[in-house]
């Protein structure tokens, strides 16, 4: 039996199968860590050798030989055009991890994607996730000036309706950096105690989004930090409390992990997550994206 194990490190879990596309079919498992994603591919083959004895004792013996080979390679991440690093991060504030492709792209300039917090360079306006330069017409109406599309979208102004003009409906947006539409007005977001910015994100160090507000993160019962991470001994889990409102369909909170019925510790595929006391990590049943638990 021959076993070959090849390990790759890349920056984002969804790039796993891209990294190993040139390999022969085999068992594949993925796990996240501080350096990125570890992809382990195991190939198994059978090899039989016949040994012939000479001298006093003669005869043949059939032996099974197992050979394990491990190689590690790091795939660059974070620069424009490269895969996003762990936690969907990019190396520069002038680039952002694009949603569907999980690739870092330039942001903030005219016609480019909006950067984190809906920011655009030079007083530009973020409308439809695309930056409009100052002095140009916004796609939702009005002329962009200091992040505002005319009479709406700026800090303290009314939210802009996607059809143009002010509004506070479900499709209302803010176009300035660091603000979000809250009760019909563009309010500061992302800081500790402030409302969460677009995409349930927070900008203050050590905070995460829970119940629509940026709060201290990582500890027991606290919000999950960026990239859905928690302090050691805790795992990020979706709350079952229906009163926890959020754009992702519920609040994410850190819970103790590793014990029976608790979330599995770590991240990534269940085969790479851990439990204590001899328990094993079992995938959620019934679909719906539930949390893997220790059984």
Backbone torsions as a table, in degrees:
resi	resn	phi	psi	omega
1	UNK	NA	129.7	179.7
2	UNK	-116.2	126.3	-179.7
3	UNK	-119.5	122.5	176.9
4	UNK	-114.9	129.4	178.6
5	UNK	-119.0	123.5	179.8
6	UNK	-118.5	127.9	-176.6
7	UNK	-115.5	129.6	174.9
8	UNK	-118.5	148.6	173.1
9	UNK	-118.1	125.0	177.5
10	UNK	-136.8	174.1	-167.5
11	UNK	-91.2	-8.6	-174.3
12	UNK	-150.5	138.2	-172.4
13	UNK	-60.1	-37.5	-175.4
14	UNK	-72.5	-6.2	177.4
15	UNK	-92.8	2.3	-174.7
16	UNK	-50.2	-52.8	-172.8
17	UNK	-75.5	-21.3	173.3
18	UNK	-66.5	-41.2	-176.3
19	UNK	-64.8	-27.7	-174.1
20	UNK	-113.3	16.2	-173.1
21	UNK	-63.9	-25.2	-177.4
22	UNK	-86.4	-5.2	-177.8
23	UNK	-85.7	155.6	175.0
24	UNK	-68.0	157.4	-178.1
25	UNK	-61.6	143.8	179.0
26	UNK	-175.2	-177.4	178.2
27	UNK	-71.7	132.4	-177.1
28	UNK	-125.3	134.2	174.1
29	UNK	-136.3	149.7	-177.1
30	UNK	-127.1	145.4	174.5
31	UNK	-149.5	144.6	179.0
32	UNK	-93.2	146.9	172.1
33	UNK	-150.1	-178.9	-174.1
34	UNK	-65.3	-18.3	-179.5
35	UNK	-94.2	-5.6	-177.9
36	UNK	131.0	-147.1	-178.3
37	UNK	-104.5	131.9	174.3
38	UNK	-100.7	122.9	179.7
39	UNK	-111.5	119.9	-179.1
40	UNK	-112.7	121.2	177.6
41	UNK	-116.1	125.1	-177.7
42	UNK	-112.7	125.8	175.3
43	UNK	-110.9	138.2	-179.9
44	UNK	-125.8	130.2	175.3
45	UNK	-136.4	158.6	-178.6
46	UNK	-106.6	132.6	178.7
47	UNK	-132.7	126.0	-179.8
48	UNK	-113.1	129.4	177.5
49	UNK	-118.6	140.7	177.9
50	UNK	-106.0	121.5	180.0
51	UNK	-103.4	131.7	-178.0
52	UNK	-108.4	122.5	178.4
53	UNK	-87.2	144.2	178.6
54	UNK	-129.3	165.5	179.3
55	UNK	94.9	-139.3	-176.8
56	UNK	-62.1	-45.6	179.2
57	UNK	-104.3	126.0	178.8
58	UNK	-120.7	160.7	179.1
59	UNK	144.5	-175.8	179.8
60	UNK	-123.2	147.2	177.8
61	UNK	-130.5	131.7	176.8
62	UNK	-97.4	125.0	-176.1
63	UNK	-121.1	146.1	174.4
64	UNK	-105.6	126.5	-176.7
65	UNK	-110.7	131.3	177.3
66	UNK	-113.1	126.0	179.6
67	UNK	-122.7	127.3	178.8
68	UNK	-115.7	126.3	178.8
69	UNK	-123.9	129.8	-179.7
70	UNK	-124.0	130.7	176.4
71	UNK	-130.5	142.7	-178.8
72	UNK	-121.3	134.1	178.4
73	UNK	-137.6	141.3	179.8
74	UNK	-108.2	127.5	178.4
75	UNK	-95.4	128.9	-178.4
76	UNK	-61.2	144.1	179.3
77	UNK	-144.6	160.5	170.1
78	UNK	99.9	-25.4	179.1
79	UNK	-85.9	156.2	178.2
80	UNK	-52.4	129.1	-178.8
81	UNK	92.8	-12.4	178.1
82	UNK	-98.5	163.8	177.6
83	UNK	-63.6	153.7	178.6
84	UNK	-70.0	149.1	178.1
85	UNK	-81.9	179.9	-179.0
86	UNK	-53.9	137.8	-178.7
87	UNK	78.1	17.6	-179.7
88	UNK	56.3	45.7	-179.8
89	UNK	-108.0	158.1	175.9
90	UNK	-124.4	159.8	-172.2
91	UNK	-72.1	-25.0	-175.6
92	UNK	-123.4	148.1	176.9
93	UNK	-71.0	-10.7	178.2
94	UNK	-92.2	14.8	174.7
95	UNK	-140.1	157.7	-176.8
96	UNK	-141.4	150.6	179.2
97	UNK	-79.2	114.0	-178.0
98	UNK	-72.5	145.3	-171.7
99	UNK	-57.4	-63.5	-171.6
100	UNK	-77.0	-36.4	-173.2
101	UNK	-89.1	-17.0	-176.7
102	UNK	54.8	43.9	178.4
103	UNK	-126.0	141.0	178.5
104	UNK	-74.9	126.5	179.5
105	UNK	-125.2	152.1	178.7
106	UNK	-62.0	144.3	-178.3
107	UNK	-141.2	162.6	172.6
108	UNK	95.9	-20.5	180.0
109	UNK	-89.7	172.0	179.8
110	UNK	-57.5	124.1	178.7
111	UNK	80.6	-4.1	178.5
112	UNK	-91.4	168.1	176.4
113	UNK	-63.5	151.6	176.1
114	UNK	-71.0	143.4	178.4
115	UNK	-78.9	-179.7	-179.6
116	UNK	-53.9	139.2	-179.0
117	UNK	75.9	12.2	179.6
118	UNK	70.4	29.1	-176.6
119	UNK	-89.8	148.1	175.0
120	UNK	-133.8	149.2	-177.5
121	UNK	-74.2	152.6	171.8
122	UNK	64.6	30.8	179.0
123	UNK	76.1	19.0	178.8
124	UNK	-70.2	170.3	-176.8
125	UNK	-116.3	138.4	178.4
126	UNK	-97.7	110.3	179.0
127	UNK	-135.4	124.7	-177.1
128	UNK	65.3	30.0	-179.8
129	UNK	63.5	20.2	176.8
130	UNK	-127.9	139.1	-178.0
131	UNK	-82.9	129.2	173.2
132	UNK	-104.7	126.7	-177.8
133	UNK	-70.4	155.5	177.7
134	UNK	-58.0	136.4	-179.7
135	UNK	92.3	-11.3	179.7
136	UNK	-97.6	162.4	179.8
137	UNK	-78.3	132.0	177.4
138	UNK	-73.2	148.8	-179.9
139	UNK	-66.4	-19.3	179.9
140	UNK	-100.1	7.3	-179.9
141	UNK	104.2	153.6	-179.5
142	UNK	86.1	168.0	179.0
143	UNK	-107.5	135.0	-176.8
144	UNK	-73.7	128.4	175.9
145	UNK	-151.1	117.1	179.0
146	UNK	54.2	40.2	176.6
147	UNK	85.1	-5.5	-179.2
148	UNK	-105.3	136.7	175.9
149	UNK	-92.9	72.9	-179.2
150	UNK	83.1	-109.9	-175.4
151	UNK	-102.2	9.8	-177.5
152	UNK	-144.5	163.3	172.2
153	UNK	96.0	-19.3	-179.3
154	UNK	-89.3	168.2	-180.0
155	UNK	-58.3	125.8	-179.6
156	UNK	85.6	-9.9	178.4
157	UNK	-89.1	172.2	174.5
158	UNK	-69.1	153.0	175.3
159	UNK	-67.9	149.5	177.0
160	UNK	-87.7	140.1	171.4
161	UNK	-84.7	144.1	-176.9
162	UNK	-63.5	-16.8	175.9
163	UNK	-89.6	1.8	-179.7
164	UNK	107.2	149.2	179.4
165	UNK	79.2	179.4	-178.2
166	UNK	-80.6	160.7	178.3
167	UNK	177.4	164.5	-178.5
168	UNK	-133.0	22.8	-179.0
169	UNK	-78.6	-172.2	-178.2
170	UNK	-62.6	-26.1	-177.8
171	UNK	-98.0	10.8	-179.3
172	UNK	-73.1	143.4	-178.3
173	UNK	-135.8	165.2	170.7
174	UNK	-115.8	146.7	-173.5
175	UNK	-110.2	-11.0	179.8
176	UNK	-86.0	163.0	179.2
177	UNK	-75.3	141.9	172.9
178	UNK	72.3	18.9	176.7
179	UNK	-130.8	159.2	179.4
180	UNK	-144.0	153.3	-179.1
181	UNK	-73.9	119.4	-178.3
182	UNK	-136.7	110.6	-178.5
183	UNK	56.5	40.9	174.2
184	UNK	86.8	-5.3	-179.8
185	UNK	-125.2	154.2	179.3
186	UNK	-86.2	109.7	-175.2
187	UNK	-113.1	152.1	177.6
188	UNK	-58.6	142.3	-176.8
189	UNK	-137.6	162.8	171.1
190	UNK	94.0	-21.3	179.9
191	UNK	-83.0	165.7	179.3
192	UNK	-59.5	123.9	-178.7
193	UNK	86.2	-7.5	178.5
194	UNK	-91.0	166.3	176.9
195	UNK	-66.0	153.8	179.7
196	UNK	-71.1	146.0	175.9
197	UNK	-76.7	177.2	-178.8
198	UNK	-53.0	140.7	-179.4
199	UNK	76.7	19.9	-179.8
200	UNK	57.0	43.6	-179.3
201	UNK	-109.1	154.7	176.9
202	UNK	-128.1	148.9	-178.5
203	UNK	-105.8	-19.4	-179.5
204	UNK	-74.2	134.6	179.7
205	UNK	-59.9	135.4	176.6
206	UNK	78.4	16.7	177.9
207	UNK	-122.8	156.3	176.3
208	UNK	-143.2	165.1	-175.1
209	UNK	-87.8	125.9	174.1
210	UNK	-145.4	129.4	-178.1
211	UNK	55.7	32.5	176.5
212	UNK	81.7	3.3	-178.3
213	UNK	-126.3	143.7	178.0
214	UNK	-80.1	118.5	-176.0
215	UNK	-132.9	165.8	177.7
216	UNK	-54.0	138.7	-172.2
217	UNK	-126.2	164.7	169.6
218	UNK	101.6	-25.9	-177.5
219	UNK	-95.7	-178.7	-178.6
220	UNK	-58.1	123.9	178.6
221	UNK	75.5	-0.6	-179.6
222	UNK	-91.7	168.2	178.7
223	UNK	-63.6	153.5	173.9
224	UNK	-74.2	140.6	178.4
225	UNK	-77.2	175.1	-179.1
226	UNK	-51.6	138.6	-176.6
227	UNK	77.9	15.5	179.0
228	UNK	57.6	45.0	-179.5
229	UNK	-108.1	157.6	179.4
230	UNK	-136.7	168.9	176.1
231	UNK	-67.0	164.7	-179.7
232	UNK	-56.7	135.9	179.9
233	UNK	91.5	0.7	-179.6
234	UNK	-132.5	154.5	178.8
235	UNK	-132.9	151.4	-178.1
236	UNK	-82.6	129.7	-177.0
237	UNK	-140.5	144.7	177.2
238	UNK	-73.2	130.5	-179.1
239	UNK	-68.3	144.8	176.2
240	UNK	-92.0	0.3	179.5
241	UNK	-78.1	112.6	-175.6
242	UNK	-67.6	-12.8	178.3
243	UNK	-81.4	-10.4	177.3
244	UNK	-79.1	97.5	-176.6
245	UNK	-89.7	146.3	177.7
246	UNK	-174.6	158.1	-176.6
247	UNK	-67.4	-17.2	177.8
248	UNK	-92.7	10.8	175.0
249	UNK	88.1	13.6	179.2
250	UNK	159.6	162.4	179.9
251	UNK	-81.3	148.4	176.0
252	UNK	-108.1	127.3	-177.0
253	UNK	-134.8	155.1	179.3
254	UNK	-87.1	127.7	178.8
255	UNK	-125.2	154.3	175.7
256	UNK	-57.0	142.1	-176.1
257	UNK	-127.6	163.4	172.9
258	UNK	99.6	-23.8	179.9
259	UNK	-86.5	170.3	-178.5
260	UNK	-60.1	126.9	-179.6
261	UNK	80.9	-6.2	178.8
262	UNK	-89.5	161.9	176.2
263	UNK	-60.0	150.3	175.0
264	UNK	-70.4	143.8	178.4
265	UNK	-76.9	156.4	-179.9
266	UNK	88.7	-164.2	-178.6
267	UNK	-146.1	171.7	178.3
268	UNK	91.6	-157.2	-178.1
269	UNK	-63.9	148.5	-177.5
270	UNK	-58.5	-27.4	-179.6
271	UNK	-70.1	-13.7	-178.8
272	UNK	-113.0	7.8	178.1
273	UNK	-103.6	159.6	-169.1
274	UNK	-123.2	157.8	175.0
275	UNK	-135.6	164.6	179.8
276	UNK	-104.1	168.2	174.7
277	UNK	62.4	28.5	177.8
278	UNK	78.8	5.8	178.1
279	UNK	-75.6	159.7	178.5
280	UNK	-118.0	153.5	-179.6
281	UNK	-85.5	123.0	-178.0
282	UNK	-114.2	133.7	179.2
283	UNK	-65.3	150.7	178.6
284	UNK	-63.7	142.8	179.3
285	UNK	-100.3	157.3	175.1
286	UNK	84.3	4.1	178.8
287	UNK	72.6	-165.2	176.6
288	UNK	82.3	5.3	174.9
289	UNK	72.6	32.0	179.6
290	UNK	-66.7	176.0	-177.6
291	UNK	-92.6	135.7	175.9
292	UNK	-68.3	138.7	-176.5
293	UNK	-126.6	162.3	179.5
294	UNK	-83.9	128.6	-178.3
295	UNK	-128.2	NA	NA
